[in-house]
Amino acid sequence: MEINKTLDCIGLFCPMPVIKTKMELENMKSGEVLEILADDPGFIKDLPAWCIMSGENFLEIKNENGVVKGYVMKK
């Protein structure tokens, strides 16, 4: 997977990682991939749920030693 941009949301808690993700995707082109870094454990459920609601393409989410990495492709 080619990552076009990384968004650092470390230290932010719900709903800020999702809000910042939405704002960042607004500035990206269709088909580009955004990687989001967060340490809010709730982001693991929030990101896929938000993608369903917004219509963005959820790709993957993983937790690596307390850092959640989420991947979304701009619709």
C-alpha positions in Angstrom: 0.0 0.0 0.0 1.4 3.4 -1.0 0.8 6.0 1.8 0.4 9.5 0.4 0.2 11.4 3.7 0.6 10.7 7.5 -1.6 12.5 10.1 -0.2 12.5 13.6 -3.1 12.5 16.2 -1.0 11.2 19.1 -2.2 12.8 22.4 -5.7 13.6 20.9 -8.8 11.9 22.2 -12.3 11.3 20.8 -13.6 13.0 18.7 -10.5 14.9 17.5 -8.7 12.1 15.6 -11.8 11.5 13.5 -12.3 15.3 13.0 -8.7 15.8 11.9 -9.0 12.8 9.6 -12.0 14.3 7.9 -10.3 17.6 7.5 -7.1 16.1 6.1 -9.1 13.9 3.6 -10.8 17.1 2.3 -7.4 18.2 1.0 -6.5 14.9 -0.7 -7.3 13.5 -4.1 -9.5 10.6 -4.8 -7.5 7.3 -4.5 -4.9 8.7 -2.2 -4.2 6.9 1.1 -4.0 8.6 4.5 -2.2 7.0 7.4 -3.5 8.2 10.8 -1.4 7.7 14.0 -3.3 7.8 17.3 -2.9 6.6 20.9 -6.6 6.8 21.8 -7.8 3.1 22.1 -11.3 4.2 21.0 -10.0 5.1 17.6 -9.8 1.4 16.8 -13.6 1.4 16.6 -14.2 5.0 15.7 -12.3 5.0 12.4 -14.1 2.1 10.7 -17.5 3.4 12.0 -16.8 6.9 10.7 -15.7 5.5 7.3 -19.0 3.7 7.0 -20.9 6.8 7.8 -18.9 9.1 5.6 -18.4 6.8 2.6 -14.6 6.9 2.8 -12.8 3.7 2.0 -11.5 2.1 5.2 -8.5 -0.1 4.5 -6.9 -1.3 7.7 -6.3 -0.5 11.4 -3.6 -2.0 13.6 -2.3 -1.5 17.1 1.5 -1.5 17.4 2.7 -1.1 21.0 0.0 1.4 21.9 0.1 3.3 18.7 -3.0 2.8 16.5 -2.3 3.1 12.8 -5.3 3.5 10.6 -5.5 3.7 6.8 -8.2 5.3 4.7 -8.4 5.8 1.0 -10.0 9.0 -0.2 -13.2 8.2 -2.1 
